[in-house]
Amino acid sequence: MPPVSKTECLYVGVDGSMISTRDEGYKEAKLARLFNSSDCLNPNTKSAYLGKSQYVAHLGTSKEFCEKTEQVIDSYGQLGERLVFLTDGATWIKNWIEAFYPEATAILDYFHACEHLHEFAESCTWEDPASGEKWYKEQKSLLYESSLDQVLDNIKAATAKEADKEKLLNYYQNNCGRMNYKKYRAMGCGIIGSGAIESAHRTVIQKRMKLSGQHWSRDGAKNMLRLRIFSMNNQWHKVIDAIKKPLYLAA
């Protein structure tokens, strides 16, 4: 990956994908995708794609995954708020970013935030379905323009069960520091959604490791995940070099 210029941001998408294992049931493989803002072509359009990416993956604890990912992130140097994390509302990811990268920009996936809003709108009582859809679209637009306080007031005023209100209000209030979407759209390539990491799940993990009837041993899954990362990072030569070494050196 090229260095991050002073006019760019380094984006880091983080998420987990479940893999079926023989002895332990479904286990989460954690994945990170890193890319520079200049690597995102046609951002925020249906034809958007990434020219280059770097990947980190791990089947194991979040602590082990974070340590591996930190090594890659830190190799880019000190970026401050130009280090941008795009994630969902997972607590372990939020805590990790706050503890190790407090100056970074952490974005709660806009579309994920809207999904919660849509679920709430469907649980409300409306005069007709059109009213509910109109209300949802209005709140979605307010979120997009960083008018979170207005959205919170409108949620409180909606006709819904108090438990449903509290659930959404708590979710937004706990993530309010990651929902300044108007500011984020003016940074880097303006991405506010986690589509890049969701796409990576399909290409890195699911395409090879979630085929019909597949159930992995833990060691087998770890080894295949390593090979997938070498391949996606264009580092297959390292695998070939390891194969060529005598066994006592490769070990």
MARLO-257265 format. One record per residue: x, y, z of N, C-alpha, C, CB in turn. Coordinates in nm, 2 decimals. Glycine has a CB too. Example, Ala and Ser with C-alpha at 12.3 -4.5 7.8 and 13.67 -1.06 7.14 Angstrom:
2
1.32;-0.57;0.78;1.23;-0.45;0.78;1.32;-0.33;0.78;1.13;-0.45;0.90
1.28;-0.22;0.71;1.37;-0.11;0.71;1.29;0.00;0.79;1.41;-0.06;0.57
//
This chain:
251
0.08;-0.12;0.00;0.00;0.00;0.00;0.09;0.12;0.00;-0.10;0.00;0.12
0.05;0.23;-0.08;0.13;0.35;-0.08;0.11;0.43;0.05;0.09;0.44;-0.20
0.20;0.52;0.08;0.18;0.60;0.20;0.06;0.69;0.19;0.31;0.69;0.23
0.01;0.73;0.30;-0.11;0.82;0.30;-0.06;0.97;0.30;-0.19;0.80;0.43
-0.10;1.04;0.19;-0.05;1.17;0.17;-0.13;1.26;0.27;-0.08;1.22;0.03
-0.08;1.38;0.29;-0.14;1.48;0.39;-0.28;1.52;0.35;-0.05;1.60;0.41
-0.32;1.50;0.23;-0.45;1.54;0.19;-0.55;1.42;0.19;-0.45;1.60;0.05
-0.50;1.31;0.23;-0.59;1.19;0.23;-0.62;1.13;0.37;-0.52;1.08;0.14
-0.71;1.04;0.37;-0.74;0.96;0.49;-0.72;0.81;0.47;-0.89;0.99;0.53
-0.69;0.75;0.58;-0.68;0.60;0.57;-0.81;0.55;0.63;-0.55;0.55;0.65
-0.88;0.47;0.56;-1.01;0.41;0.60;-0.98;0.27;0.65;-1.11;0.42;0.49
-1.05;0.23;0.76;-1.04;0.10;0.82;-1.18;0.05;0.85;-0.95;0.10;0.95
-1.22;-0.05;0.77;-1.35;-0.11;0.80;-1.33;-0.24;0.88;-1.43;-0.15;0.66
-1.41;-0.26;0.98;-1.39;-0.38;1.07;-1.53;-0.44;1.09;-1.33;-0.33;1.21
-1.53;-0.58;1.08;-1.66;-0.65;1.11;-1.62;-0.80;1.13;-1.76;-0.63;0.99
-1.72;-0.87;1.16;-1.71;-1.02;1.18;-1.80;-1.10;1.09;-1.73;-1.05;1.32
-1.75;-1.22;1.05;-1.83;-1.31;0.97;-1.82;-1.45;1.03;-1.78;-1.31;0.82
-1.94;-1.52;1.04;-1.94;-1.65;1.11;-1.90;-1.76;1.02;-2.09;-1.67;1.16
-1.82;-1.85;1.07;-1.77;-1.97;1.00;-1.82;-2.10;1.08;-1.62;-1.97;0.98
-1.87;-2.20;1.01;-1.91;-2.32;1.07;-1.79;-2.41;1.10;-2.01;-2.39;0.98
-1.77;-2.45;1.22;-1.66;-2.54;1.26;-1.72;-2.67;1.31;-1.57;-2.48;1.37
-1.65;-2.78;1.30;-1.69;-2.91;1.33;-1.72;-2.93;1.48;-1.60;-3.01;1.29
-1.63;-2.88;1.57;-1.64;-2.91;1.71;-1.70;-2.79;1.79;-1.51;-2.95;1.76
-1.70;-2.67;1.74;-1.73;-2.55;1.82;-1.85;-2.48;1.76;-1.62;-2.46;1.83
-1.92;-2.53;1.66;-2.03;-2.46;1.60;-1.98;-2.34;1.52;-2.13;-2.41;1.71
-2.06;-2.24;1.52;-2.02;-2.12;1.44;-1.93;-2.03;1.53;-2.15;-2.04;1.40
-1.82;-1.99;1.46;-1.72;-1.90;1.53;-1.70;-1.78;1.44;-1.58;-1.98;1.55
-1.67;-1.67;1.50;-1.66;-1.55;1.42;-1.52;-1.52;1.37;-1.70;-1.43;1.51
-1.50;-1.51;1.24;-1.38;-1.46;1.18;-1.38;-1.31;1.17;-1.35;-1.53;1.04
-1.29;-1.24;1.23;-1.29;-1.10;1.23;-1.20;-1.05;1.11;-1.23;-1.04;1.36
-1.25;-0.94;1.05;-1.18;-0.90;0.93;-1.17;-0.75;0.93;-1.26;-0.95;0.80
-1.06;-0.70;0.88;-1.04;-0.55;0.86;-1.00;-0.53;0.71;-0.93;-0.50;0.96
-1.05;-0.42;0.66;-1.01;-0.38;0.52;-0.96;-0.24;0.53;-1.13;-0.39;0.42
-0.84;-0.21;0.48;-0.78;-0.08;0.48;-0.76;-0.03;0.34;-0.64;-0.08;0.56
-0.79;0.10;0.32;-0.76;0.16;0.19;-0.75;0.32;0.21;-0.88;0.13;0.09
-0.67;0.38;0.12;-0.66;0.52;0.11;-0.78;0.58;0.04;-0.53;0.56;0.04
-0.81;0.71;0.07;-0.92;0.78;0.01;-0.91;0.78;-0.14;-0.94;0.92;0.06
-0.78;0.79;-0.19;-0.76;0.80;-0.34;-0.78;0.66;-0.40;-0.62;0.85;-0.37
-0.79;0.56;-0.32;-0.82;0.43;-0.38;-0.96;0.40;-0.41;-0.76;0.32;-0.29
-1.05;0.49;-0.35;-1.19;0.48;-0.37;-1.23;0.56;-0.50;-1.27;0.53;-0.25
-1.28;0.49;-0.60;-1.32;0.55;-0.72;-1.47;0.56;-0.73;-1.26;0.47;-0.84
-1.52;0.67;-0.78;-1.67;0.70;-0.79;-1.74;0.67;-0.65;-1.73;0.60;-0.89
-1.68;0.73;-0.54;-1.74;0.71;-0.41;-1.89;0.75;-0.40;-1.66;0.78;-0.30
-1.96;0.68;-0.31;-2.10;0.71;-0.29;-2.19;0.71;-0.41;-2.11;0.85;-0.22
-2.15;0.62;-0.51;-2.24;0.60;-0.62;-2.25;0.45;-0.64;-2.18;0.66;-0.75
-2.35;0.41;-0.72;-2.37;0.26;-0.75;-2.25;0.20;-0.82;-2.49;0.24;-0.83
-2.17;0.28;-0.88;-2.05;0.23;-0.95;-1.92;0.24;-0.87;-2.04;0.30;-1.09
-1.93;0.27;-0.74;-1.81;0.29;-0.66;-1.74;0.16;-0.65;-1.85;0.34;-0.52
-1.60;0.16;-0.65;-1.52;0.05;-0.62;-1.39;0.09;-0.57;-1.51;-0.04;-0.75
-1.31;-0.01;-0.52;-1.18;0.02;-0.46;-1.07;-0.03;-0.55;-1.17;-0.03;-0.32
-0.98;0.06;-0.58;-0.87;0.02;-0.67;-0.77;-0.07;-0.59;-0.79;0.14;-0.73
-0.74;-0.04;-0.46;-0.65;-0.12;-0.38;-0.70;-0.13;-0.24;-0.51;-0.05;-0.38
-0.67;-0.24;-0.18;-0.71;-0.26;-0.04;-0.60;-0.35;0.03;-0.85;-0.33;-0.03
-0.60;-0.34;0.16;-0.51;-0.43;0.24;-0.60;-0.50;0.34;-0.39;-0.36;0.31
-0.58;-0.63;0.37;-0.67;-0.70;0.46;-0.60;-0.76;0.58;-0.74;-0.81;0.38
-0.67;-0.77;0.69;-0.62;-0.84;0.81;-0.74;-0.93;0.85;-0.58;-0.74;0.92
-0.71;-1.05;0.89;-0.82;-1.14;0.94;-0.77;-1.23;1.05;-0.88;-1.23;0.82
-0.86;-1.27;1.13;-0.82;-1.36;1.25;-0.94;-1.44;1.30;-0.76;-1.28;1.36
-0.92;-1.57;1.32;-1.02;-1.65;1.38;-0.98;-1.67;1.53;-1.04;-1.79;1.31
-1.04;-1.60;1.62;-0.99;-1.61;1.76;-1.05;-1.49;1.83;-0.84;-1.61;1.77
-0.98;-1.45;1.94;-1.03;-1.34;2.03;-1.02;-1.21;1.96;-0.95;-1.35;2.16
-1.10;-1.11;2.01;-1.09;-0.98;1.96;-0.96;-0.91;1.99;-1.21;-0.89;2.01
-0.90;-0.95;2.11;-0.77;-0.89;2.15;-0.66;-0.93;2.05;-0.73;-0.94;2.29
-0.66;-1.06;2.01;-0.56;-1.11;1.91;-0.58;-1.04;1.78;-0.57;-1.26;1.90
-0.70;-1.02;1.74;-0.73;-0.96;1.61;-0.69;-0.81;1.61;-0.88;-0.97;1.58
-0.72;-0.74;1.72;-0.68;-0.60;1.73;-0.53;-0.58;1.73;-0.74;-0.54;1.86
-0.46;-0.67;1.80;-0.31;-0.66;1.80;-0.25;-0.67;1.66;-0.25;-0.76;1.89
-0.31;-0.77;1.58;-0.26;-0.79;1.44;-0.30;-0.67;1.36;-0.33;-0.91;1.38
-0.42;-0.61;1.37;-0.46;-0.50;1.29;-0.38;-0.37;1.33;-0.61;-0.47;1.31
-0.35;-0.36;1.46;-0.27;-0.24;1.50;-0.14;-0.24;1.44;-0.26;-0.24;1.66
-0.07;-0.35;1.42;0.06;-0.35;1.35;0.05;-0.29;1.21;0.11;-0.50;1.35
-0.06;-0.33;1.14;-0.07;-0.27;1.01;-0.11;-0.13;1.01;-0.18;-0.35;0.93
-0.20;-0.09;1.09;-0.24;0.05;1.10;-0.13;0.14;1.14;-0.36;0.07;1.20
-0.05;0.10;1.24;0.06;0.18;1.29;0.17;0.20;1.19;0.11;0.12;1.42
0.18;0.10;1.09;0.28;0.11;0.99;0.26;0.24;0.90;0.29;-0.01;0.91
0.14;0.29;0.90;0.12;0.41;0.82;0.15;0.54;0.89;-0.03;0.41;0.79
0.20;0.53;1.02;0.24;0.65;1.09;0.12;0.72;1.16;0.30;0.75;1.00
0.15;0.83;1.22;0.05;0.91;1.30;-0.04;0.98;1.20;0.11;1.00;1.40
-0.17;0.95;1.20;-0.27;1.01;1.11;-0.37;1.10;1.18;-0.34;0.91;1.03
-0.38;1.09;1.31;-0.48;1.17;1.39;-0.62;1.14;1.34;-0.45;1.32;1.37
-0.70;1.24;1.31;-0.84;1.22;1.27;-0.85;1.17;1.12;-0.92;1.35;1.28
-0.73;1.18;1.05;-0.73;1.12;0.92;-0.73;0.97;0.91;-0.61;1.18;0.84
-0.72;0.91;1.03;-0.74;0.76;1.04;-0.89;0.75;1.07;-0.66;0.70;1.16
-0.96;0.69;0.97;-1.11;0.68;0.98;-1.16;0.54;0.99;-1.17;0.75;0.85
-1.23;0.51;1.10;-1.29;0.37;1.11;-1.44;0.38;1.07;-1.27;0.33;1.26
-1.47;0.28;0.99;-1.61;0.26;0.95;-1.66;0.13;1.01;-1.63;0.26;0.79
-1.76;0.13;1.10;-1.80;0.01;1.17;-1.95;0.02;1.20;-1.72;-0.01;1.30
-2.00;-0.10;1.25;-2.13;-0.10;1.30;-2.13;-0.07;1.45;-2.20;-0.24;1.28
-2.23;-0.10;1.53;-2.23;-0.06;1.67;-2.17;-0.16;1.76;-2.37;-0.04;1.71
-2.09;-0.25;1.72;-2.03;-0.36;1.81;-1.95;-0.29;1.92;-1.94;-0.45;1.72
-1.98;-0.33;2.04;-1.91;-0.26;2.16;-1.76;-0.29;2.16;-1.97;-0.32;2.28
-1.72;-0.41;2.13;-1.57;-0.44;2.13;-1.49;-0.35;2.04;-1.55;-0.58;2.11
-1.55;-0.32;1.92;-1.48;-0.24;1.82;-1.48;-0.09;1.87;-1.55;-0.25;1.68
-1.59;-0.05;1.92;-1.60;0.09;1.97;-1.50;0.11;2.09;-1.74;0.12;2.02
-1.49;0.02;2.18;-1.40;0.03;2.29;-1.25;0.02;2.25;-1.42;-0.08;2.39
-1.22;-0.06;2.15;-1.09;-0.07;2.10;-1.04;0.06;2.04;-1.08;-0.18;1.99
-1.12;0.12;1.95;-1.09;0.25;1.89;-1.07;0.36;1.99;-1.20;0.29;1.79
-1.16;0.37;2.09;-1.15;0.47;2.19;-1.02;0.45;2.27;-1.27;0.47;2.28
-0.98;0.33;2.30;-0.86;0.30;2.38;-0.73;0.32;2.31;-0.87;0.16;2.44
-0.72;0.28;2.19;-0.60;0.28;2.12;-0.58;0.39;2.01;-0.57;0.15;2.05
-0.70;0.45;1.96;-0.69;0.55;1.86;-0.79;0.66;1.89;-0.72;0.49;1.72
-0.77;0.73;2.01;-0.87;0.83;2.05;-0.88;0.95;1.96;-0.83;0.88;2.19
-0.77;0.98;1.88;-0.78;1.09;1.79;-0.84;1.06;1.65;-0.64;1.15;1.77
-0.86;0.93;1.63;-0.92;0.89;1.50;-1.06;0.93;1.49;-0.90;0.74;1.49
-1.11;0.93;1.36;-1.25;0.96;1.33;-1.32;0.82;1.32;-1.26;1.04;1.20
-1.42;0.80;1.41;-1.49;0.68;1.41;-1.63;0.70;1.36;-1.50;0.61;1.56
-1.67;0.63;1.26;-1.80;0.65;1.19;-1.89;0.53;1.21;-1.79;0.68;1.04
-2.01;0.55;1.27;-2.11;0.45;1.27;-2.18;0.44;1.14;-2.22;0.48;1.38
-2.17;0.33;1.07;-2.22;0.31;0.94;-2.36;0.37;0.93;-2.23;0.15;0.91
-2.38;0.47;0.84;-2.50;0.54;0.82;-2.62;0.45;0.79;-2.48;0.65;0.71
-2.59;0.35;0.70;-2.70;0.27;0.66;-2.75;0.17;0.77;-2.66;0.19;0.54
-2.65;0.13;0.86;-2.68;0.05;0.97;-2.77;0.13;1.07;-2.55;0.00;1.04
-2.73;0.26;1.09;-2.81;0.35;1.18;-2.95;0.36;1.12;-2.74;0.48;1.19
-2.96;0.37;0.99;-3.10;0.39;0.93;-3.18;0.26;0.94;-3.08;0.43;0.78
-3.12;0.14;0.94;-3.19;0.02;0.95;-3.26;0.02;1.09;-3.09;-0.10;0.94
-3.19;0.06;1.19;-3.25;0.06;1.33;-3.37;0.16;1.33;-3.15;0.11;1.43
-3.35;0.27;1.26;-3.46;0.37;1.25;-3.58;0.32;1.18;-3.41;0.50;1.18
-3.56;0.24;1.07;-3.67;0.19;0.99;-3.74;0.08;1.07;-3.61;0.12;0.86
-3.67;0.00;1.15;-3.74;-0.10;1.23;-3.83;-0.03;1.33;-3.63;-0.19;1.30
-3.78;0.08;1.39;-3.86;0.15;1.49;-3.98;0.21;1.42;-3.77;0.27;1.55
-3.96;0.27;1.30;-4.08;0.33;1.23;-4.19;0.23;1.21;-4.03;0.39;1.10
-4.15;0.11;1.17;-4.24;0.00;1.15;-4.32;-0.04;1.27;-4.18;-0.12;1.08
-4.26;-0.02;1.39;-4.32;-0.06;1.52;-4.41;0.05;1.57;-4.21;-0.09;1.62
-4.41;0.17;1.51;-4.49;0.28;1.56;-4.64;0.26;1.51;-4.44;0.41;1.51
-4.73;0.34;1.57;-4.87;0.34;1.53;-4.89;0.47;1.44;-4.96;0.35;1.65
-4.93;0.45;1.32;-4.95;0.55;1.22;-5.10;0.55;1.17;-4.85;0.54;1.10
-5.14;0.67;1.12;-5.28;0.67;1.06;-5.29;0.59;0.94;-5.32;0.82;1.03
-5.18;0.58;0.87;-5.17;0.50;0.74;-5.02;0.47;0.72;-5.24;0.57;0.62
-4.99;0.36;0.64;-4.85;0.33;0.61;-4.77;0.44;0.55;-4.85;0.21;0.52
-4.84;0.52;0.47;-4.76;0.63;0.40;-4.71;0.73;0.50;-4.86;0.70;0.30
-4.78;0.75;0.61;-4.73;0.84;0.71;-4.60;0.79;0.78;-4.84;0.87;0.82
-4.60;0.66;0.81;-4.48;0.60;0.87;-4.36;0.61;0.77;-4.51;0.46;0.90
-4.38;0.59;0.65;-4.27;0.59;0.55;-4.22;0.73;0.53;-4.32;0.54;0.41
-4.31;0.83;0.53;-4.28;0.97;0.52;-4.19;1.01;0.64;-4.40;1.06;0.51
-4.24;0.97;0.76;-4.16;1.00;0.89;-4.02;0.94;0.88;-4.24;0.95;1.01
-4.01;0.82;0.84;-3.88;0.75;0.83;-3.79;0.83;0.74;-3.90;0.61;0.79
-3.84;0.87;0.62;-3.75;0.94;0.52;-3.71;1.07;0.58;-3.83;0.95;0.39
-3.80;1.14;0.65;-3.76;1.27;0.71;-3.65;1.25;0.81;-3.88;1.34;0.77
-3.66;1.15;0.90;-3.56;1.13;1.00;-3.42;1.09;0.94;-3.60;1.02;1.10
-3.44;1.01;0.83;-3.32;0.96;0.76;-3.24;1.08;0.70;-3.35;0.86;0.65
-3.31;1.18;0.65;-3.25;1.30;0.59;-3.19;1.38;0.70;-3.35;1.38;0.52
-3.25;1.39;0.82;-3.20;1.46;0.93;-3.07;1.40;0.98;-3.30;1.47;1.04
-3.07;1.27;0.99;-2.94;1.20;1.03;-2.83;1.23;0.93;-2.96;1.05;1.03
-2.86;1.23;0.80;-2.77;1.26;0.69;-2.70;1.40;0.71;-2.83;1.25;0.56
-2.78;1.49;0.76;-2.74;1.63;0.78;-2.69;1.66;0.92;-2.85;1.73;0.74
-2.67;1.55;1.00;-2.61;1.56;1.13;-2.71;1.63;1.23;-2.48;1.63;1.13
-2.84;1.62;1.21;-2.94;1.68;1.30;-2.99;1.57;1.39;-3.05;1.75;1.22
-2.90;1.51;1.47;-2.93;1.40;1.55;-3.02;1.44;1.67;-2.80;1.34;1.61
-3.00;1.56;1.73;-3.09;1.61;1.84;-3.23;1.62;1.79;-3.04;1.74;1.89
-3.26;1.66;1.67;-3.39;1.67;1.62;-3.45;1.53;1.60;-3.40;1.75;1.49
-3.37;1.44;1.56;-3.42;1.30;1.54;-3.46;1.24;1.68;-3.31;1.21;1.47
-3.38;1.27;1.78;-3.40;1.21;1.91;-3.54;1.27;1.96;-3.29;1.25;2.01
-3.56;1.40;1.94;-3.68;1.46;1.98;-3.80;1.40;1.91;-3.68;1.61;1.96
-3.79;1.37;1.78;-3.90;1.32;1.70;-3.92;1.17;1.74;-3.86;1.32;1.55
-3.82;1.10;1.78;-3.84;0.96;1.83;-3.92;0.96;1.96;-3.71;0.89;1.85
-3.89;1.06;2.05;-3.96;1.07;2.18;-4.11;1.10;2.15;-3.89;1.17;2.26
-4.13;1.18;2.05;-4.27;1.22;2.02;-4.35;1.12;1.95;-4.27;1.35;1.95
-4.29;1.02;1.89;-4.36;0.92;1.81;-4.45;0.83;1.90;-4.26;0.83;1.74
-4.56;0.78;1.84;-4.65;0.69;1.91;-4.60;0.55;1.90;-4.79;0.70;1.85
-4.53;0.51;2.00;-4.47;0.37;2.00;-4.46;0.33;2.15;-4.33;0.38;1.93
-4.42;0.20;2.16;-4.40;0.14;2.30;-4.28;0.21;2.36;-4.38;-0.01;2.29
-4.28;0.24;2.48;-4.17;0.30;2.55;-4.04;0.22;2.54;-4.20;0.33;2.70
-4.06;0.09;2.54;-3.94;0.00;2.53;-3.87;0.01;2.40;-3.98;-0.15;2.56
-3.95;0.03;2.29;-3.90;0.05;2.16;-3.83;0.18;2.15;-4.00;0.03;2.05
-3.89;0.28;2.21;-3.82;0.42;2.21;-3.69;0.41;2.28;-3.92;0.52;2.27
-3.69;0.36;2.40;-3.57;0.35;2.48;-3.46;0.28;2.40;-3.59;0.29;2.61
-3.49;0.17;2.34;-3.39;0.09;2.27;-3.32;0.17;2.16;-3.46;-0.03;2.20
-3.40;0.24;2.08;-3.34;0.33;1.97;-3.27;0.45;2.03;-3.45;0.37;1.87
-3.33;0.51;2.13;-3.27;0.63;2.19;-3.13;0.60;2.25;-3.36;0.69;2.29
-3.13;0.48;2.32;-3.00;0.44;2.38;-2.89;0.41;2.28;-3.02;0.32;2.47
-2.94;0.35;2.17;-2.84;0.31;2.06;-2.78;0.44;2.00;-2.91;0.23;1.95
-2.87;0.54;1.97;-2.82;0.66;1.91;-2.74;0.74;2.01;-2.93;0.75;1.86
-2.78;0.75;2.13;-2.71;0.83;2.23;-2.57;0.77;2.26;-2.79;0.84;2.36
-2.56;0.63;2.26;-2.43;0.57;2.29;-2.34;0.59;2.17;-2.46;0.42;2.31
-2.39;0.62;2.05;-2.31;0.63;1.93;-2.31;0.77;1.88;-2.35;0.53;1.83
-2.36;0.87;1.95;-2.37;1.01;1.90;-2.24;1.07;1.86;-2.44;1.09;2.01
-2.13;1.03;1.92;-2.00;1.08;1.88;-1.95;1.02;1.75;-1.90;1.05;1.99
-2.03;0.93;1.69;-1.98;0.87;1.56;-2.09;0.89;1.45;-1.96;0.72;1.58
-2.17;1.00;1.47;-2.28;1.01;1.37;-2.29;1.15;1.31;-2.41;0.99;1.44
-2.17;1.22;1.30;-2.16;1.35;1.24;-2.14;1.34;1.09;-2.05;1.44;1.31
-2.24;1.29;1.02;-2.23;1.25;0.88;-2.20;1.36;0.79;-2.35;1.17;0.84
-2.25;1.48;0.82;-2.22;1.60;0.74;-2.07;1.63;0.74;-2.30;1.72;0.79
-2.01;1.61;0.86;-1.86;1.63;0.87;-1.79;1.52;0.79;-1.82;1.64;1.01
-1.83;1.40;0.81;-1.76;1.29;0.75;-1.76;1.29;0.59;-1.82;1.16;0.79
-1.87;1.35;0.54;-1.89;1.35;0.39;-1.79;1.45;0.33;-2.03;1.39;0.35
-1.74;1.55;0.42;-1.64;1.65;0.37;-1.50;1.60;0.39;-1.66;1.78;0.45
-1.48;1.48;0.45;-1.34;1.43;0.47;-1.31;1.32;0.36;-1.33;1.36;0.61
-1.18;1.32;0.33;-1.13;1.21;0.25;-1.22;1.19;0.12;-1.13;1.08;0.32
-1.27;1.07;0.10;-1.36;1.04;-0.01;-1.50;1.05;0.02;-1.32;0.91;-0.08
-1.54;1.09;0.15;-1.67;1.12;0.19;-1.76;0.99;0.22;-1.74;1.19;0.08
-1.69;0.88;0.24;-1.77;0.76;0.26;-1.83;0.76;0.40;-1.68;0.63;0.24
-1.95;0.72;0.42;-2.02;0.71;0.55;-2.08;0.57;0.57;-2.12;0.82;0.57
-2.06;0.48;0.48;-2.12;0.35;0.49;-2.01;0.24;0.49;-2.22;0.32;0.38
-2.05;0.12;0.54;-1.95;0.01;0.56;-1.96;-0.09;0.44;-1.97;-0.06;0.69
-2.00;-0.05;0.33;-2.01;-0.14;0.21;-1.88;-0.21;0.18;-2.06;-0.06;0.10
-1.77;-0.14;0.20;-1.64;-0.20;0.16;-1.61;-0.32;0.24;-1.53;-0.10;0.18
-1.63;-0.32;0.37;-1.60;-0.43;0.46;-1.71;-0.54;0.44;-1.60;-0.39;0.60
-1.83;-0.51;0.41;-1.93;-0.61;0.38;-1.90;-0.68;0.25;-2.07;-0.54;0.37
-1.85;-0.61;0.15;-1.81;-0.67;0.03;-1.69;-0.76;0.05;-1.78;-0.57;-0.08
-1.60;-0.72;0.14;-1.48;-0.80;0.17;-1.52;-0.93;0.23;-1.39;-0.72;0.26
-1.62;-0.94;0.32;-1.67;-1.06;0.37;-1.70;-1.16;0.26;-1.79;-1.04;0.46
-1.76;-1.12;0.16;-1.80;-1.21;0.05;-1.68;-1.26;-0.03;-1.90;-1.14;-0.05
-1.59;-1.16;-0.06;-1.47;-1.20;-0.14;-1.36;-1.27;-0.07;-1.42;-1.08;-0.21
-1.34;-1.23;0.06;-1.23;-1.29;0.13;-1.27;-1.42;0.20;-1.18;-1.19;0.24
-1.39;-1.42;0.27;-1.43;-1.53;0.35;-1.53;-1.62;0.29;-1.47;-1.48;0.49
-1.65;-1.56;0.26;-1.76;-1.64;0.22;-1.74;-1.72;0.09;-1.88;-1.56;0.21
-1.67;-1.66;-0.01;-1.65;-1.71;-0.14;-1.58;-1.85;-0.13;-1.57;-1.62;-0.23
-1.49;-1.87;-0.03;-1.42;-1.99;-0.02;-1.45;-2.07;0.10;-1.27;-1.96;-0.01
-1.50;-2.01;0.21;-1.51;-2.08;0.34;-1.65;-2.10;0.39;-1.44;-2.00;0.44
-1.75;-2.05;0.31;-1.89;-2.07;0.35;-1.97;-2.14;0.23;-1.96;-1.94;0.39
-1.91;-2.23;0.17;-1.98;-2.31;0.06;-2.07;-2.41;0.12;-1.87;-2.37;-0.03
-2.16;-2.46;0.04;-2.25;-2.56;0.09;-2.18;-2.69;0.15;-2.34;-2.61;-0.03
-2.22;-2.72;0.27;-2.17;-2.84;0.33;-2.04;-2.83;0.40;-2.16;-2.95;0.24
-1.98;-2.71;0.40;-1.84;-2.69;0.46;-1.85;-2.67;0.61;-1.77;-2.57;0.40
-1.77;-2.75;0.68;-1.76;-2.74;0.83;-1.61;-2.76;0.85;-1.84;-2.85;0.90
-1.55;-2.66;0.91;-1.40;-2.66;0.93;-1.35;-2.70;1.06;-1.35;-2.52;0.90
-1.24;-2.76;1.06;-1.16;-2.78;1.19;-1.11;-2.64;1.22;-1.05;-2.89;1.18
-1.08;-2.61;1.35;-1.03;-2.48;1.38;-0.90;-2.45;1.31;-1.02;-2.47;1.54
-0.81;-2.55;1.32;-0.68;-2.52;1.25;-0.69;-2.51;1.10;-0.58;-2.64;1.28
-0.78;-2.59;1.04;-0.81;-2.58;0.90;-0.86;-2.44;0.86;-0.90;-2.69;0.85
-0.95;-2.39;0.94;-1.01;-2.26;0.91;-0.91;-2.15;0.92;-1.13;-2.23;1.01
-0.82;-2.16;1.03;-0.72;-2.06;1.05;-0.62;-2.06;0.93;-0.65;-2.08;1.18
-0.58;-2.18;0.89;-0.49;-2.19;0.78;-0.55;-2.14;0.65;-0.44;-2.33;0.76
-0.67;-2.17;0.62;-0.74;-2.12;0.50;-0.75;-1.97;0.50;-0.87;-2.19;0.47
-0.79;-1.92;0.62;-0.80;-1.78;0.63;-0.67;-1.70;0.60;-0.86;-1.74;0.77
-0.56;-1.76;0.65;-0.43;-1.70;0.62;-0.40;-1.70;0.47;-0.32;-1.78;0.70
-0.43;-1.81;0.41;-0.41;-1.82;0.26;-0.49;-1.72;0.19;-0.44;-1.96;0.21
-0.62;-1.70;0.23;-0.70;-1.61;0.16;-0.65;-1.46;0.18;-0.85;-1.61;0.22
-0.59;-1.43;0.29;-0.54;-1.30;0.31;-0.41;-1.28;0.23;-0.51;-1.28;0.46
-0.33;-1.38;0.22;-0.21;-1.37;0.14;-0.25;-1.34;-0.01;-0.12;-1.50;0.15
-0.35;-1.42;-0.05;-0.39;-1.40;-0.19;-0.45;-1.26;-0.21;-0.50;-1.51;-0.22
-0.54;-1.22;-0.13;-0.61;-1.09;-0.15;-0.51;-0.97;-0.13;-0.72;-1.07;-0.05
-0.41;-0.99;-0.05;-0.30;-0.88;-0.04;-0.19;-0.89;-0.14;-0.24;-0.89;0.10
-0.21;-0.98;-0.24;-0.11;-0.99;-0.35;0.02;-1.03;-0.29;-0.10;-0.86;-0.43
0.02;-1.12;-0.19;0.15;-1.17;-0.13;0.16;-1.32;-0.14;0.15;-1.13;0.02
0.11;-1.37;-0.25;0.12;-1.52;-0.27;0.26;-1.57;-0.28;0.04;-1.56;-0.39
0.35;-1.48;-0.32;0.49;-1.51;-0.34;0.55;-1.56;-0.20;0.57;-1.40;-0.39
0.49;-1.51;-0.09;0.54;-1.55;0.04;0.50;-1.69;0.07;0.48;-1.45;0.15
0.39;-1.73;0.02;0.35;-1.87;0.04;0.44;-1.96;-0.04;0.20;-1.89;-0.01
0.47;-1.92;-0.17;0.56;-2.00;-0.25;0.69;-2.01;-0.19;0.56;-1.94;-0.39
0.75;-1.90;-0.14;0.88;-1.90;-0.08;0.88;-2.00;0.04;0.92;-1.76;-0.03
0.77;-2.00;0.12;0.77;-2.09;0.24;0.76;-2.23;0.19;0.64;-2.06;0.32
0.69;-2.26;0.08;0.68;-2.40;0.03;0.82;-2.45;-0.01;0.58;-2.41;-0.08
0.90;-2.36;-0.07;1.03;-2.39;-0.13;1.13;-2.42;-0.02;1.08;-2.29;-0.22
1.11;-2.37;0.10;1.21;-2.38;0.21;1.21;-2.53;0.26;1.18;-2.29;0.32
1.32;-2.58;0.30;1.32;-2.71;0.37;1.23;-2.70;0.49;1.46;-2.75;0.42
1.16;-2.81;0.53;1.06;-2.81;0.64;1.12;-2.75;0.77;1.02;-2.95;0.66
1.25;-2.78;0.80;1.30;-2.73;0.93;1.32;-2.58;0.93;1.43;-2.80;0.96
1.33;-2.52;0.81;1.34;-2.37;0.80;1.21;-2.31;0.79;1.42;-2.33;0.67
1.11;-2.37;0.72;0.98;-2.31;0.71;0.91;-2.31;0.85;0.89;-2.40;0.62
0.94;-2.41;0.93;0.88;-2.41;1.07;0.94;-2.30;1.16;0.91;-2.55;1.13
//
